[in-house]
C-alpha cells in the first residue's frame, strides 16, 4: 500500500494539471508542482492558506456559497463538468482557468479542485 501511495504522490507532482486539495474549511492541504507553475505560489507559500489565495475578491462570496453547499450535501453542481472561471496569480494578474471538482469526503473530509490554464 505504501508503494501505491508513493506512486500517487509522484503522479500528482508530475501531471501538467494543477491539483489543489482543500479541507472542510477551505484550507489548502495539497498543492502540486503544476499549481506552482499556474498560480506562482510555491507549495510552502500555499499550504495552510485559505483557497482564497487564488480566488479573485469579486468571486469569493459565490465560491463560499457553493463550497458550503458542497460540504453540506457531498455533491457539487460542477462535479464532472469542467467549467471556465477566473483565478488569481501571485502577481495579482487574473487568469482564466478551467476547474473540475471532485468530492473525496468518503476517503477524508476534503475537496479537490483541478485547474487547467487557458489563454488569458
C-alpha positions, 0 to 999 in steps of 0.5 A, a space after each residue: 500500500 505504501 508503494 501505491 501511495 508513493 506512486 500517487 504522490 509522484 503522479 500528482 507532482 508530475 501531471 501538467 494539471 494543477 491539483 489543489 486539495 482543500 479541507 472542510 474549511 477551505 484550507 489548502 492541504 495539497 498543492 502540486 508542482 503544476 499549481 506552482 507553475 499556474 498560480 506562482 505560489 510555491 507549495 510552502 507559500 500555499 499550504 495552510 492558506 485559505 483557497 482564497 489565495 487564488 480566488 479573485 475578491 469579486 468571486 469569493 462570496 459565490 465560491 463560499 456559497 457553493 463550497 458550503 453547499 458542497 460540504 453540506 450535501 457531498 455533491 457539487 453542481 460542477 462535479 464532472 463538468 469542467 467549467 471556465 472561471 477566473 483565478 488569481 496569480 501571485 502577481 495579482 494578474 487574473 487568469 482564466 482557468 478551467 476547474 473540475 471538482 471532485 468530492 473525496 469526503 468518503 476517503 477524508 473530509 476534503 475537496 479537490 479542485 483541478 485547474 487547467 490554464 487557458 489563454 488569458 
